[in-house]
Every structure is written in C-alpha cells, then in structure tokens.
Amino acid sequence: MTTQRQKGFEYEHIEIPQSWVNAALRQYGMFHWELVGTQTVVSKESHIERGKGLFDSDTIYSVTTTERFATVDLKRDLNITNLDKIKAVESQYFDTCNRLIGIGCSPVNEYGPPPKKSIGLVGLLLYCFYIVPGILYSKKINGDNEKTANTYKELKGRLSRLTQDNKNLLNI
C-alpha cells in the first residue's frame, strides 16, 4: 500500500515590526517556508482633543498617531518529507522565541541578551531620601536582572539545542 501525499501549499501571513523582516525570513526559511511577498503598512489615525488642564481647556489639539509594520506572506510545500516532525520542531522553536521576546530579546540581534533594568528615578529618589528602602529597591532590581539572565540562558540554550538536534530536518 502506498501513502498518498497531499498536494499544494500551506500559507502563513505575519505582521511584524519592519526591523524584524530579515530575521523572520531567516527563521521561517529554516522550516521550509518561502517568501511570497512583503508589504510595509503605514497606519495613521487623527483626531482632535480638547486641552485637559485648568488653563488650556479652551485649546484644541490635533493628535495624529502613526503605526508602521510589515506584513510578510509565506508558503510551504505540503509534500516535504517529515513535514509533521518539522511542524512539531517549528512550534517548539517559535514558542521559545516568543518567550525570549517576552523578556526583552529581539530577533534582529539573534536574540541577544535582554536589556538590564536600571533603578531609575524612583530608586534614585529612594536612595537620596530613604537609604534602607533605596537599598532594598536596588536589590530587587538586581534580583530581577539575575532572574531574567537565568531565564535567558535557559531559553537560548533550548533554542540552540532544538536547531542542532534537528539539523537533518531543517533547512539549515
């Protein structure tokens, strides 16, 4: 008995920041996705607001917000060998990538270390006026940075192992 293969393609449409397009194409390419097209979307919204303060309540402001992002359309052949295994690895890979993005990493720099939190103005004021709370706040920020760094190491290692262990399946 021979197994019947599916015919055709599957399609994916993603919306991402413009700076992420090249990184996204590289990542999706590992899972046998091919670029169909990209488009830059500029969305502008304008409205009028009245001043909210005591002295500017008679003033009218025109407020315009602009949002820029890219849409990327991809396709993948359904006749790829081991497509089910590729999809399983792809799911794990992008779940890990989303967790890295959640802690502040960016695909633009290959998910480099997330930025460290600083004590900021609140911490500085606490240090100046209340030494003990300032020290406690600083320790909390350092603890948060350490926790984020440990999470980063674990997720980055998982991403690396996932691609290395499945190199024979992926388009690397």
N, C-alpha and C positions, 0 to 999 in steps of 0.2 A: 504494500500500500504506500502510495506517495502522499506527502503532505502538500496541500495546496497553499501557495503563498499569496498574501494579499497583494493587490495591485494598486499602485497610486502613491500618493504622498500624504503626509500629515503636515499641518501648517501651525505656526506659532506667531503671535503678534505680541510684542512687548513695548512698553513705554518706559523710557529711562532718561536720566539726565544726559544732555549732549556729550558731556565729557566721558561718559561710560561706554559709548558706542563701540569703540575699538576693542575694549576689554570684553564686552559682551559677545562680540563676534568671535573672538578668540575662544571664549569659554564654550559657547554653543557649538562652535566648529569641532570641539573635542567629541561631541556627541552626535556627529554626522549631520548637523544642521547646515543648510546652505542659505546664503543671503538671497532674498527675493527683491527686497527694496528697503530703502530708508527714507524718512521724511522728517524734516525739522518742523515742529509745531510751535507757533508763537500765539499765545492766547492773551488778549488784552481785555480788561474789564474796567470800565469807567463809571463812576457815579459821583454825585455831589453830596457833600456833607456840610452840615452847619457846625460852626465852632461850638465847643462844649464848655469853654471856660467862662468865667464871670465877665471878662472884658471883651471877649471875641464872639459872643453869642449871636451877633448880627452879621458875622463874617461867613461867607460861603466859600468852601474849598472844592476844587475838582480833584478827585482822587482816582488815579489810574494804577492798576496792578498789572504787571506783565509776567507771564509764566512761559518759560521755554523748556521744551523737552524734545526728545527724538522718539519716533516710532520706528521699530525695526520689524520687518516681516521675514520670516524664515520658513524653509520647508525641509522635510526629511523624507527620504525614500522609505517606504514600508517594507521593501524587500531586502533590507540589510540583515546580514547574518547576526544572530544573537540579539535581535532588537529588544526583546524583553529584558535581557540582562543589562543592556545599555541603558534602558529606561530606568531600571532599578538603581544603577550607579548614578545616573543623572539626577534622580530625585534626591538621593543622599547628598550629592555634591552641592546642589543648589540650596538644599536645606541648611547645610553648613555655611555656605556663602551668605545666606540671609542672616544667620546668627552672627557672622563676622560683621556684616553691615550694621546689625543692631548694636554692636559695642563700639561702633565708630570707624571701622575699617572701610577702605574704598577699593573697588576692583581696579581702579585706574593705576594704583601702585602695587598691583598683585596682592592686595590685602595686607599691606604693611601694617606695622603696629599702630594701634589706635592712639589718638592724641591723649596726653595725660591731662587730668583735671588740675586746675590750679586753685589755690584757696580763694582767689578773687577778692572783691571789695568787702564782702561780708567777713571773710576770715581776717582781712587786714584791720577792719574796724574792731573785731573781737580782740585781736592781739593788742591794739592800741589802748583800748579801754578796759578790757577784761582779760587778763593774761591766761587764766586757767581755761575759760571757755575757748579762747583762741587756740590753745594747745590741743584741747580735745577735738575741736573742729579740724585742725590740721591733721591730727592722727586719723580721723575719719576719712578725709580726702586721700591720705596716703594709703589707707586700708582699701578704699575703693579702687585706687590705681593698681594696687597689688592684685586685687581680685580680678580686675579687668585684664591685667597682664597674664595671669594664670589661665583665664578663660581663653585668651588669645592664643597662647602657646598650645593649649589642648585642641582648639578648633583648627589652627593652622597645621598642626601635626596630623589631624584627622583628614584634612583636605589633601595633604601631601601623600599620605598612605593610600587614600582612596584612588588617586590618579596613578600611583606607582603599581598598586596591586592589580589594577585593571587596564594596564597599558596595552595589553593584547586586544582588548575590546574597543578601546577608544581610538580616535583619530588623532594620535599624538605624533 
